[in-house]
Amino acid sequence: MNEAHWHLVVNHLPIIFPIVGVIVMVTGIVSKSEAVKRTSLLIFIIGALAAIAAINTGEGAEEIVEKISGVSENYIEAHEESAETFSILSYILGGLSLLGLWASFKKKSFSNILNTITLVFALVVLFFGKETGTTGGEIRHTEIRSGNNDSKIDNQNTDEKDDD
């Protein structure tokens, strides 16, 4: 397996784990179950670890994909920028989740507020995860490219040519 293959294997996990974590957290909040809320926090932490794997396999994947005819460097760059933001947010979500676990086990009074903050932040992370997944898919899947993104990429191409 080359790095592009590894990237394809792990790149969905940082998006899937927060989705599952949100569902579990909502279930824990509604059922008022500390065990379920803790489970969701662990899922968010695993998602942050998966983001580390995805970002670390991305460079190697880029080196391989750049050599494929018909692949635009601009789509790769857009994905890379989106992935960097998503990764940082995923790491922050993992950190919030660690803090939430600590607060839960220590039975801190702010534990429930922290769970709510973590849930809201997880929704923000999911928005950026969707953006990252879409820009990654656009590299090879022309059928999912929207007119807005094509215009943005075309403008980048024009700007780069003007700089030459």
N, C-alpha and C positions, 0 to 999 in steps of 0.2 A: 504494500500500500504506500502510495506517495503522499506528500503533504496535502495536496488538493483533496485526495480521498479522505484523509483524516479530518480535514476541515469540514467536508460535507457530512461526515459522521457526527461530529460534535456541535456543529453550528446551530442546530435546531434546539438543543437542550437549554441554552440560556433564555430562550423565548418560552419554551414549554414549561419549565419549572416555575416561573412566576405566575403563569396562567393557573397551574394547579395550586400553587400557594395561595393565590387570591381566593379561589373556590374554597379551599380548606379553611382559610382565615375567616371568611364570611360564615362558614358553617360553625366554626369555633365561637365567633362572637354571638351568633344567633342562639346557639345551644349553651352558651356560657361555660364551655368546657376548656379548662386550662390545658389539658392534654392535647386537644385538637389545635388550639392556638399555638402551642409549642411545636407541634408537628409542622404547621405552616411556616413557622420561623425557620425550622430546619430545612424545609424545602427551599426557602429563599436563599439560605446559605449555600445549599448545593447548587442552586442556580448561579450564584456568584462564582463558585469554583468552576462551573461549566463555562462561564464567560472567560475565565482565565485560559482554559483549554482552547476555546474558539479563537480568541485573539492571538494566542501563540501559534496556532496552525495557519492563521490568515496570511502571514508574510510568505510562507512556503507555497501556499496555494496561489498567491498572486504571481510568484515567479513562474509557475507552471502555466497558469491561465493566460498570462500576457502573451505567450508564444502561440496561442491558438488564433488562427485567422478569423477575422470578424469580431474579435473582442476589443472593445474600446477602452483605452486607458482611463478615459473620463468616468466611465461607469464604475471601474474598479476604485478610482479615487473617491467618488461619491460614497461608495459602500464603506471604504476604509474610514473616512471621516465620521460617518454615521456609527460605525462599529466602535470607534474609540469613545464616542460620547455614551453609547449604550453600555459599554463595558464599565466605564467609570460609575455610571448610575447603578449598575448591577452590583458593583463592589460596595457602594454606599448602602444599598438595600441589604446586602449581606452584613455589613457593620451594624446597621439599625436592628437587624434580626438578632445578632449576637447580644446587643444591648437589651433587646426585648426578652431574650431567653434568660439572661442574668436577672432582669427585673422580675420575671415570672417566678424563677426559682427562689429568689430572695423575698418574694411576696411584697414587692414595693407598691406603694399606693398609686404610682403613675404607670403601672404596667398596662392597664386597659387603655389609657390615653396613648401610650407608645404603640400598642397594637393597632389602634386606629390610624395613627400617623404612618406606621409601616404599611398598612393596607393602602392608604391613599398614595403613598410614594410608589408602591408596587404598581399601581395603575399608571402612574407617570412613566415608570420603567417600561411597562408593556407598550405604551405609545412609541417610545424610542426603539423598542424591540421590533415592533411592526415596521417602522421605517428602515431599520437595519436589514431585516429580512427581505423587504421589498427591493431595496437597492442591491442586495446580494443576488436576488433572483433576476433582476434586470440585466445583470452581466451576461448571462447566457440565454435568458428567456425573453425574447423580443415581444412575445405575445402579452406580457404583463406590463410592459412599459406604457406609461400614461403620456398624454400629450404634454402635460406640464413638465415632466421630468425630461422629456426629449428636448423641449425648448431650453431648459436650464443647461443641459449638457451641450446642446448646439451653441448656446451663448458662450459657454466655457471654451469650446473649440474655436470660436471666432476671436475671443479675447486672447487665447494663446497664439493664434496666427498673427494677430495684430502686434503682439510683443516681439515677434521674430524680426 
